[in-house]
């Protein structure tokens, strides 16, 4: 059985290397908003399933801030299908969705409340709604 090899475009490789898993723009929007609301939190606790982006230990609440494309959200950005290497990306995103669900189940089983904020929810026009959502979750 031969292993399929693919060549990668150096520009595309550079773009993919630049994709961050922490400190993203949507995550920073949520962090600044939560902090301005007076809540304090810890970042990316490695001892919790999925390393939630924001962790409110005494409240036993965790927030994930997910990119719509990378985590398979059902918005227009999340529904985009890549043209290059499409099968790989479908499988990759499906694995991400499955992993997210497993992590959420594990956190809830351990007594944590979980909120997922999607990248599309952090846009300026939705900021008041985002603040209400966060306040309801954290109070």
Secondary structure, DSSP 8 states (H G I E B T S, - for coil): ---------HHHHHHHHT--SSS-HHHHHHHHHHHHTT---EE--TTSTT--SEEEGGGTEEEEEE-TTTTT-SSTTTT---STTHHHHHHHHHHHHHHHHHHHHHHHHTT-EEEEEEGGGGSGGGHHHHHHHHHHHH-
